[in-house]
């Protein structure tokens, strides 16, 4: 069983490396690419920050900074959440 766990861990690490290499060739990070993919597969390409936090299991502050950087680089557009004007939602640029 330990051998299987080790092989799965090695495969996951290699997948992460390949994702980073591919994303870097596009000028984004692997996480940014994953967020863009998540948004593109989401209804109307729009997701709340809270949904992104839960999907990627990251903290609110980390998500806020990441989305601000993505917006600054023109990767996404942050808009007021249509359901709650106090919150932000992200959409693909």
N, CA, C and O atoms as CSV, one atom per row, in Angstrom:
chain,resi,resn,atom,element,x,y,z
A,1,UNK,N,N,0.812,-1.186,0.000
A,1,UNK,CA,C,0.000,0.000,0.000
A,1,UNK,C,C,0.865,1.264,0.000
A,1,UNK,O,O,0.517,2.244,-0.658
A,2,UNK,N,N,1.973,1.257,0.718
A,2,UNK,CA,C,2.867,2.409,0.761
A,2,UNK,C,C,3.429,2.712,-0.619
A,2,UNK,O,O,3.610,3.876,-0.978
A,3,UNK,N,N,3.705,1.670,-1.391
A,3,UNK,CA,C,4.230,1.860,-2.742
A,3,UNK,C,C,3.209,2.594,-3.603
A,3,UNK,O,O,3.573,3.481,-4.375
A,4,UNK,N,N,1.936,2.233,-3.479
A,4,UNK,CA,C,0.878,2.887,-4.235
A,4,UNK,C,C,0.771,4.362,-3.852
A,4,UNK,O,O,0.648,5.224,-4.723
A,5,UNK,N,N,0.817,4.651,-2.554
A,5,UNK,CA,C,0.757,6.045,-2.091
A,5,UNK,C,C,1.932,6.846,-2.653
A,5,UNK,O,O,1.771,7.990,-3.078
A,6,UNK,N,N,3.105,6.231,-2.649
A,6,UNK,CA,C,4.299,6.900,-3.153
A,6,UNK,C,C,4.158,7.187,-4.647
A,6,UNK,O,O,4.513,8.273,-5.105
A,7,UNK,N,N,3.643,6.224,-5.405
A,7,UNK,CA,C,3.448,6.411,-6.841
A,7,UNK,C,C,2.416,7.502,-7.140
A,7,UNK,O,O,2.590,8.296,-8.065
A,8,UNK,N,N,1.354,7.531,-6.357
A,8,UNK,CA,C,0.333,8.566,-6.539
A,8,UNK,C,C,0.917,9.940,-6.244
A,8,UNK,O,O,0.662,10.896,-6.977
A,9,UNK,N,N,1.691,10.040,-5.187
A,9,UNK,CA,C,2.333,11.303,-4.818
A,9,UNK,C,C,3.294,11.761,-5.920
A,9,UNK,O,O,3.318,12.940,-6.273
A,10,UNK,N,N,4.076,10.840,-6.455
A,10,UNK,CA,C,5.008,11.172,-7.526
A,10,UNK,C,C,4.254,11.634,-8.782
A,10,UNK,O,O,4.665,12.586,-9.446
A,11,UNK,N,N,3.164,10.957,-9.094
A,11,UNK,CA,C,2.363,11.333,-10.265
A,11,UNK,C,C,1.762,12.722,-10.075
A,11,UNK,O,O,1.769,13.533,-11.001
A,12,UNK,N,N,1.246,12.998,-8.890
A,12,UNK,CA,C,0.656,14.309,-8.600
A,12,UNK,C,C,1.708,15.410,-8.706
A,12,UNK,O,O,1.435,16.484,-9.241
A,13,UNK,N,N,2.896,15.145,-8.201
A,13,UNK,CA,C,3.985,16.119,-8.280
A,13,UNK,C,C,4.358,16.387,-9.735
A,13,UNK,O,O,4.571,17.536,-10.124
A,14,UNK,N,N,4.436,15.336,-10.531
A,14,UNK,CA,C,4.789,15.495,-11.945
A,14,UNK,C,C,3.699,16.258,-12.701
A,14,UNK,O,O,4.008,17.079,-13.564
A,15,UNK,N,N,2.447,15.999,-12.388
A,15,UNK,CA,C,1.335,16.725,-13.013
A,15,UNK,C,C,1.430,18.205,-12.673
A,15,UNK,O,O,1.246,19.058,-13.542
A,16,UNK,N,N,1.717,18.512,-11.406
A,16,UNK,CA,C,1.863,19.912,-10.992
A,16,UNK,C,C,3.006,20.592,-11.736
A,16,UNK,O,O,2.877,21.743,-12.152
A,17,UNK,N,N,4.122,19.889,-11.907
A,17,UNK,CA,C,5.269,20.457,-12.634
A,17,UNK,C,C,4.898,20.744,-14.087
A,17,UNK,O,O,5.196,21.815,-14.615
A,18,UNK,N,N,4.249,19.781,-14.720
A,18,UNK,CA,C,3.854,19.936,-16.126
A,18,UNK,C,C,2.853,21.087,-16.283
A,18,UNK,O,O,2.918,21.842,-17.253
A,19,UNK,N,N,1.930,21.214,-15.324
A,19,UNK,CA,C,0.952,22.297,-15.368
A,19,UNK,C,C,1.668,23.643,-15.272
A,19,UNK,O,O,1.349,24.571,-16.016
A,20,UNK,N,N,2.631,23.752,-14.364
A,20,UNK,CA,C,3.387,24.999,-14.206
A,20,UNK,C,C,4.163,25.348,-15.471
A,20,UNK,O,O,4.178,26.502,-15.898
A,21,UNK,N,N,4.801,24.361,-16.062
A,21,UNK,CA,C,5.575,24.597,-17.287
A,21,UNK,C,C,4.659,25.103,-18.397
A,21,UNK,O,O,4.978,26.076,-19.080
A,22,UNK,N,N,3.524,24.439,-18.571
A,22,UNK,CA,C,2.577,24.854,-19.611
A,22,UNK,C,C,2.032,26.242,-19.319
A,22,UNK,O,O,1.974,27.086,-20.214
A,23,UNK,N,N,1.630,26.488,-18.075
A,23,UNK,CA,C,1.077,27.791,-17.704
A,23,UNK,C,C,2.112,28.892,-17.911
A,23,UNK,O,O,1.786,29.966,-18.418
A,24,UNK,N,N,3.350,28.631,-17.523
A,24,UNK,CA,C,4.415,29.626,-17.693
A,24,UNK,C,C,4.637,29.960,-19.159
A,24,UNK,O,O,4.968,31.098,-19.492
A,25,UNK,N,N,4.459,28.982,-20.037
A,25,UNK,CA,C,4.610,29.250,-21.467
A,25,UNK,C,C,3.516,30.192,-21.966
A,25,UNK,O,O,3.673,30.832,-23.005
A,26,UNK,N,N,2.406,30.277,-21.225
A,26,UNK,CA,C,1.306,31.183,-21.570
A,26,UNK,C,C,1.390,32.513,-20.811
A,26,UNK,O,O,0.570,33.407,-21.022
A,27,UNK,N,N,2.380,32.633,-19.935
A,27,UNK,CA,C,2.572,33.871,-19.190
A,27,UNK,C,C,1.745,33.970,-17.922
A,27,UNK,O,O,1.529,35.068,-17.409
A,28,UNK,N,N,1.279,32.835,-17.408
A,28,UNK,CA,C,0.509,32.814,-16.160
A,28,UNK,C,C,1.070,31.729,-15.258
A,28,UNK,O,O,1.904,30.927,-15.678
A,29,UNK,N,N,0.604,31.709,-14.010
A,29,UNK,CA,C,1.009,30.630,-13.107
A,29,UNK,C,C,0.018,29.481,-13.246
A,29,UNK,O,O,-1.049,29.634,-13.841
A,30,UNK,N,N,0.378,28.352,-12.700
A,30,UNK,CA,C,-0.505,27.193,-12.735
A,30,UNK,C,C,-1.820,27.446,-12.023
A,30,UNK,O,O,-2.876,27.021,-12.492
A,31,UNK,N,N,-1.762,28.133,-10.897
A,31,UNK,CA,C,-2.986,28.436,-10.142
A,31,UNK,C,C,-3.858,29.409,-10.925
A,31,UNK,O,O,-5.077,29.244,-10.979
A,32,UNK,N,N,-3.242,30.424,-11.533
A,32,UNK,CA,C,-4.012,31.368,-12.342
A,32,UNK,C,C,-4.697,30.636,-13.494
A,32,UNK,O,O,-5.861,30.903,-13.795
A,33,UNK,N,N,-3.989,29.727,-14.128
A,33,UNK,CA,C,-4.566,28.957,-15.216
A,33,UNK,C,C,-5.740,28.117,-14.712
A,33,UNK,O,O,-6.760,27.999,-15.391
A,34,UNK,N,N,-5.595,27.543,-13.534
A,34,UNK,CA,C,-6.678,26.741,-12.958
A,34,UNK,C,C,-7.896,27.606,-12.639
A,34,UNK,O,O,-9.032,27.175,-12.838
A,35,UNK,N,N,-7.667,28.819,-12.146
A,35,UNK,CA,C,-8.780,29.726,-11.852
A,35,UNK,C,C,-9.493,30.114,-13.149
A,35,UNK,O,O,-10.723,30.131,-13.200
A,36,UNK,N,N,-8.737,30.419,-14.177
A,36,UNK,CA,C,-9.339,30.758,-15.470
A,36,UNK,C,C,-10.155,29.578,-15.995
A,36,UNK,O,O,-11.256,29.763,-16.513
A,37,UNK,N,N,-9.618,28.374,-15.860
A,37,UNK,CA,C,-10.349,27.172,-16.280
A,37,UNK,C,C,-11.628,27.009,-15.468
A,37,UNK,O,O,-12.682,26.691,-16.019
A,38,UNK,N,N,-11.533,27.226,-14.156
A,38,UNK,CA,C,-12.708,27.126,-13.285
A,38,UNK,C,C,-13.777,28.124,-13.715
A,38,UNK,O,O,-14.954,27.778,-13.813
A,39,UNK,N,N,-13.362,29.370,-13.971
A,39,UNK,CA,C,-14.322,30.390,-14.396
A,39,UNK,C,C,-14.937,30.051,-15.748
A,39,UNK,O,O,-16.134,30.248,-15.957
A,40,UNK,N,N,-14.120,29.544,-16.666
A,40,UNK,CA,C,-14.641,29.238,-18.006
A,40,UNK,C,C,-15.648,28.100,-17.978
A,40,UNK,O,O,-16.525,28.026,-18.839
A,41,UNK,N,N,-15.533,27.217,-17.002
A,41,UNK,CA,C,-16.473,26.099,-16.891
A,41,UNK,C,C,-17.637,26.403,-15.953
A,41,UNK,O,O,-18.516,25.564,-15.754
A,42,UNK,N,N,-17.640,27.605,-15.377
A,42,UNK,CA,C,-18.679,28.005,-14.440
A,42,UNK,C,C,-19.801,28.697,-15.213
A,42,UNK,O,O,-19.568,29.270,-16.277
A,43,UNK,N,N,-20.995,28.642,-14.680
A,43,UNK,CA,C,-22.151,29.256,-15.325
A,43,UNK,C,C,-21.882,30.734,-15.610
A,43,UNK,O,O,-21.507,31.488,-14.712
A,44,UNK,N,N,-22.074,31.140,-16.861
A,44,UNK,CA,C,-21.847,32.522,-17.322
A,44,UNK,C,C,-20.408,32.991,-17.107
A,44,UNK,O,O,-20.146,34.194,-17.118
A,45,UNK,N,N,-19.481,32.066,-16.912
A,45,UNK,CA,C,-18.070,32.387,-16.641
A,45,UNK,C,C,-17.934,33.361,-15.486
A,45,UNK,O,O,-17.036,34.204,-15.483
A,46,UNK,N,N,-18.825,33.250,-14.501
A,46,UNK,CA,C,-18.844,34.151,-13.358
A,46,UNK,C,C,-18.901,33.327,-12.080
A,46,UNK,O,O,-19.754,32.450,-11.941
A,47,UNK,N,N,-17.997,33.604,-11.146
A,47,UNK,CA,C,-17.987,32.897,-9.867
A,47,UNK,C,C,-17.649,33.880,-8.767
A,47,UNK,O,O,-16.846,34.792,-8.963
A,48,UNK,N,N,-18.260,33.696,-7.616
A,48,UNK,CA,C,-17.954,34.571,-6.483
A,48,UNK,C,C,-16.586,34.214,-5.921
A,48,UNK,O,O,-16.077,33.114,-6.136
A,49,UNK,N,N,-16.010,35.145,-5.209
A,49,UNK,CA,C,-14.726,34.887,-4.568
A,49,UNK,C,C,-14.856,33.716,-3.608
A,49,UNK,O,O,-13.946,32.894,-3.494
A,50,UNK,N,N,-15.982,33.640,-2.922
A,50,UNK,CA,C,-16.230,32.556,-1.978
A,50,UNK,C,C,-16.204,31.199,-2.685
A,50,UNK,O,O,-15.656,30.235,-2.150
A,51,UNK,N,N,-16.787,31.116,-3.871
A,51,UNK,CA,C,-16.774,29.861,-4.631
A,51,UNK,C,C,-15.350,29.479,-5.027
A,51,UNK,O,O,-14.987,28.303,-4.998
A,52,UNK,N,N,-14.555,30.468,-5.394
A,52,UNK,CA,C,-13.162,30.208,-5.762
A,52,UNK,C,C,-12.383,29.724,-4.546
A,52,UNK,O,O,-11.583,28.793,-4.643
A,53,UNK,N,N,-12.622,30.364,-3.395
A,53,UNK,CA,C,-11.962,29.943,-2.155
A,53,UNK,C,C,-12.256,28.477,-1.854
A,53,UNK,O,O,-11.354,27.707,-1.525
A,54,UNK,N,N,-13.515,28.105,-1.971
A,54,UNK,CA,C,-13.895,26.722,-1.655
A,54,UNK,C,C,-13.374,25.731,-2.698
A,54,UNK,O,O,-12.940,24.634,-2.348
A,55,UNK,N,N,-13.413,26.107,-3.960
A,55,UNK,CA,C,-12.946,25.211,-5.025
A,55,UNK,C,C,-11.468,24.867,-4.868
A,55,UNK,O,O,-11.068,23.720,-5.068
A,56,UNK,N,N,-10.660,25.863,-4.507
A,56,UNK,CA,C,-9.217,25.663,-4.427
A,56,UNK,C,C,-8.702,25.534,-2.994
A,56,UNK,O,O,-7.501,25.394,-2.766
A,57,UNK,N,N,-9.625,25.583,-2.035
A,57,UNK,CA,C,-9.280,25.419,-0.623
A,57,UNK,C,C,-8.179,26.393,-0.197
A,57,UNK,O,O,-7.151,25.994,0.350
A,58,UNK,N,N,-8.423,27.688,-0.463
A,58,UNK,CA,C,-7.480,28.726,-0.083
A,58,UNK,C,C,-8.189,29.777,0.760
A,58,UNK,O,O,-9.410,29.925,0.703
A,59,UNK,N,N,-7.397,30.504,1.542
A,59,UNK,CA,C,-7.941,31.508,2.456
A,59,UNK,C,C,-8.436,32.735,1.695
A,59,UNK,O,O,-8.033,33.000,0.562
A,60,UNK,N,N,-9.327,33.474,2.361
A,60,UNK,CA,C,-9.923,34.660,1.749
A,60,UNK,C,C,-8.856,35.676,1.357
A,60,UNK,O,O,-8.891,36.216,0.252
A,61,UNK,N,N,-7.906,35.941,2.257
A,61,UNK,CA,C,-6.883,36.952,1.962
A,61,UNK,C,C,-6.022,36.532,0.774
A,61,UNK,O,O,-5.671,37.362,-0.065
A,62,UNK,N,N,-5.687,35.264,0.703
A,62,UNK,CA,C,-4.894,34.751,-0.421
A,62,UNK,C,C,-5.669,34.903,-1.723
A,62,UNK,O,O,-5.116,35.309,-2.746
A,63,UNK,N,N,-6.953,34.573,-1.672
A,63,UNK,CA,C,-7.797,34.665,-2.862
A,63,UNK,C,C,-7.919,36.111,-3.318
A,63,UNK,O,O,-7.832,36.399,-4.512
A,64,UNK,N,N,-8.119,37.015,-2.375
A,64,UNK,CA,C,-8.257,38.432,-2.709
A,64,UNK,C,C,-7.015,38.939,-3.429
A,64,UNK,O,O,-7.117,39.578,-4.476
A,65,UNK,N,N,-5.853,38.656,-2.874
A,65,UNK,CA,C,-4.594,39.110,-3.480
A,65,UNK,C,C,-4.415,38.493,-4.866
A,65,UNK,O,O,-4.037,39.186,-5.812
A,66,UNK,N,N,-4.684,37.196,-4.986
A,66,UNK,CA,C,-4.523,36.514,-6.267
A,66,UNK,C,C,-5.446,37.129,-7.320
A,66,UNK,O,O,-5.013,37.396,-8.441
A,67,UNK,N,N,-6.702,37.353,-6.972
A,67,UNK,CA,C,-7.658,37.909,-7.937
A,67,UNK,C,C,-7.312,39.351,-8.293
A,67,UNK,O,O,-7.496,39.763,-9.438
A,68,UNK,N,N,-6.814,40.123,-7.327
A,68,UNK,CA,C,-6.386,41.489,-7.624
A,68,UNK,C,C,-5.230,41.487,-8.618
A,68,UNK,O,O,-5.201,42.301,-9.540
A,69,UNK,N,N,-4.291,40.585,-8.435
A,69,UNK,CA,C,-3.154,40.491,-9.365
A,69,UNK,C,C,-3.606,40.047,-10.747
A,69,UNK,O,O,-3.129,40.550,-11.764
A,70,UNK,N,N,-4.538,39.092,-10.769
A,70,UNK,CA,C,-5.044,38.622,-12.059
A,70,UNK,C,C,-5.786,39.743,-12.788
A,70,UNK,O,O,-5.688,39.864,-14.010
A,71,UNK,N,N,-6.520,40.554,-12.044
A,71,UNK,CA,C,-7.227,41.680,-12.651
A,71,UNK,C,C,-6.222,42.708,-13.169
A,71,UNK,O,O,-6.389,43.245,-14.264
A,72,UNK,N,N,-5.183,42.980,-12.387
A,72,UNK,CA,C,-4.149,43.945,-12.773
A,72,UNK,C,C,-3.476,43.525,-14.084
A,72,UNK,O,O,-3.124,44.374,-14.902
A,73,UNK,N,N,-3.300,42.221,-14.280
A,73,UNK,CA,C,-2.662,41.707,-15.496
A,73,UNK,C,C,-3.656,41.470,-16.634
A,73,UNK,O,O,-3.291,40.960,-17.693
A,74,UNK,N,N,-4.906,41.844,-16.405
A,74,UNK,CA,C,-5.909,41.730,-17.467
A,74,UNK,C,C,-6.418,40.323,-17.720
A,74,UNK,O,O,-6.980,40.050,-18.781
A,75,UNK,N,N,-6.230,39.424,-16.762
A,75,UNK,CA,C,-6.665,38.042,-16.944
A,75,UNK,C,C,-8.143,37.850,-16.607
A,75,UNK,O,O,-8.825,37.019,-17.206
A,76,UNK,N,N,-8.623,38.629,-15.641
A,76,UNK,CA,C,-10.025,38.548,-15.238
A,76,UNK,C,C,-10.557,39.956,-15.003
A,76,UNK,O,O,-9.801,40.928,-14.980
A,77,UNK,N,N,-11.850,40.043,-14.832
A,77,UNK,CA,C,-12.491,41.287,-14.433
A,77,UNK,C,C,-13.233,40.995,-13.140
A,77,UNK,O,O,-13.984,40.024,-13.052
A,78,UNK,N,N,-13.022,41.831,-12.143
A,78,UNK,CA,C,-13.748,41.681,-10.875
A,78,UNK,C,C,-14.934,42.621,-10.904
A,78,UNK,O,O,-14.792,43.811,-11.183
A,79,UNK,N,N,-16.089,42.084,-10.615
A,79,UNK,CA,C,-17.326,42.866,-10.631
A,79,UNK,C,C,-18.064,42.662,-9.316
A,79,UNK,O,O,-17.781,41.719,-8.577
A,80,UNK,N,N,-19.009,43.550,-9.028
A,80,UNK,CA,C,-19.842,43.339,-7.855
A,80,UNK,C,C,-20.676,42.088,-8.056
A,80,UNK,O,O,-21.228,41.863,-9.134
A,81,UNK,N,N,-20.764,41.279,-7.015
A,81,UNK,CA,C,-21.565,40.066,-7.053
A,81,UNK,C,C,-23.021,40.465,-7.268
A,81,UNK,O,O,-23.549,41.270,-6.500
A,82,UNK,N,N,-23.689,39.923,-8.298
A,82,UNK,CA,C,-25.076,40.314,-8.556
A,82,UNK,C,C,-26.024,39.961,-7.407
A,82,UNK,O,O,-27.088,40.566,-7.271
A,83,UNK,N,N,-25.645,38.994,-6.591
A,83,UNK,CA,C,-26.501,38.570,-5.483
A,83,UNK,C,C,-26.264,39.388,-4.217
A,83,UNK,O,O,-27.156,39.509,-3.378
A,84,UNK,N,N,-25.059,39.952,-4.079
A,84,UNK,CA,C,-24.713,40.695,-2.873
A,84,UNK,C,C,-23.694,41.768,-3.252
A,84,UNK,O,O,-22.540,41.448,-3.536
A,85,UNK,N,N,-24.097,43.009,-3.261
A,85,UNK,CA,C,-23.239,44.110,-3.730
A,85,UNK,C,C,-22.013,44.332,-2.849
A,85,UNK,O,O,-21.087,45.034,-3.257
A,86,UNK,N,N,-21.986,43.755,-1.658
A,86,UNK,CA,C,-20.821,43.893,-0.785
A,86,UNK,C,C,-19.686,42.971,-1.215
A,86,UNK,O,O,-18.536,43.171,-0.826
A,87,UNK,N,N,-20.009,41.972,-2.010
A,87,UNK,CA,C,-19.030,40.966,-2.412
A,87,UNK,C,C,-18.602,41.178,-3.852
A,87,UNK,O,O,-19.285,41.832,-4.640
A,88,UNK,N,N,-17.446,40.605,-4.171
A,88,UNK,CA,C,-16.927,40.662,-5.531
A,88,UNK,C,C,-17.061,39.291,-6.184
A,88,UNK,O,O,-17.037,38.257,-5.517
A,89,UNK,N,N,-17.203,39.311,-7.493
A,89,UNK,CA,C,-17.212,38.090,-8.277
A,89,UNK,C,C,-16.186,38.271,-9.386
A,89,UNK,O,O,-15.872,39.398,-9.770
A,90,UNK,N,N,-15.670,37.172,-9.897
A,90,UNK,CA,C,-14.692,37.233,-10.960
A,90,UNK,C,C,-15.266,36.665,-12.238
A,90,UNK,O,O,-16.069,35.733,-12.211
A,91,UNK,N,N,-14.855,37.224,-13.344
A,91,UNK,CA,C,-15.257,36.713,-14.651
A,91,UNK,C,C,-14.050,36.798,-15.574
A,91,UNK,O,O,-13.103,37.540,-15.313
A,92,UNK,N,N,-14.096,36.046,-16.631
A,92,UNK,CA,C,-12.983,36.029,-17.578
A,92,UNK,C,C,-13.006,37.306,-18.390
A,92,UNK,O,O,-14.065,37.782,-18.797
A,93,UNK,N,N,-11.823,37.854,-18.620
A,93,UNK,CA,C,-11.696,39.089,-19.384
A,93,UNK,C,C,-11.888,38.815,-20.852
A,93,UNK,O,O,-11.817,39.736,-21.666
